[in-house]
């Protein structure tokens, strides 16, 4: 006899407490092997495939695609010791003895975890309103104007009791439908609060049950009635103030802040709340840097591997600058009121993907040359685009390089990637007029922006760091002193 085991969402590390189900990789009734991936989930750090530690037949799944589950919540149940899909009483939520399991028994009730099965719900189809009642409907007692309650359904004006306007190109009057519409209106409340709106509808013989309300919860507003009157080929009644009839606005789209987008929002908000940041920037002549890159790639030849990118050169410049200004490779321990200078540079770089902005981290960037950094950036970028970055590859950075020039913009004020102390932003490199060796010339110019935590250093240190980066961009030979 098969034993049913429950597999819960495991701890995915890095302090993550929940995950969103992106895609189920198995169906109920499938046979799974030990450590076979059964579901693809997205955390605040990355998208990962979760393997099942049991082998057997999947008997139940918990959570639809798009649902968020906390760590420790049931993911699925597996019948171990049987290679056949579970059928019969077990699959329908009954115990081997024929009765439903008790909620406190601890035995898994297939499809519902260890809790009691959910009661079946019947769908009740609403009865349609017939234009011709099956039995005679007694005429209502006459109600005088003095005693008519305000909360009754809107009444049709005398001249409209025999005919009812049907919206359409011809605005035809269909007498046979007037009594049916009046009967339908009398059988339930109309989403109208204002007596003035009801009066306006009565004056024009308008059936409020055929008016779509644009107010909250479908409330019918005066503009809705006037639009309906205008659509029927009538003008508002005399004495009624003319009002514009705008098109009903489409409902606003709501996008949940969860997964990667939620993690980015939380980190940026925390950065703004906790870090007193400041930004300085400078324009630099990158003509010599571009020439040096071209020379490096030409000297390497086609057999030397991938080309050295501009981002790799800028990353190598950053590691050299951080060696001279270690204050910016640090973090602040607010509880201990201490600045913690970090021994190594783990360089993060911003990468735009279909899932949003992610920041992969090049580990020990201070020990790498430009070619090694470039190869690691290329590897991590491809993994980011494929959605295969692990949480460890997205955490632990000490300094971030943000090349927003790829979006065709010149400058920006970067937001520090909390809990780091600084971020260097790089705009697009483009031809601009520049004074070079005392003469006006067209040079390749780039804007560099440094946002830094003012708690770890003053403007002099930040300015020195940025000036050194600009000098290396303008004269790459400066780097030879530190290589």
Secondary structure, DSSP 8 states (H G I E B T S, - for coil): --EEEEEE----STT--EEEEEEES--TT-EE-TTEEEEEEE-SS-EEEEEES--EEEEEE-S-TT-EEETTSEEEEEEET--S---TTTTTT--TTSS---TTS----TTSTTS---------------SS-SS---------TTT--TTS-----GGGSS--B--SSS--B-HHHHHHHHHHHHTS--S---HHHHHHHHHTT--GGGS---SGGG---HHHHHHHHHHTT----TT-------------------HHHHHHHHHHHHHHHH--EEEEEEEEE-HHHHHHHHHHHHHH-GGG-S---HHHHHHHHHHHHHHH-GGGSEEEETTTTEEEE-SS--EEEEEEETTEEEEEEETTGGG--HHHHHHHHHHHHHHHHTT---GGGGS--SEEEEEGGGGT-S-------TT-SEEEEE---EEEEEEETTEEEEEEEEEEEEEEETTT--HHHHHHHHHHHHHHHH-GGGGGGT-
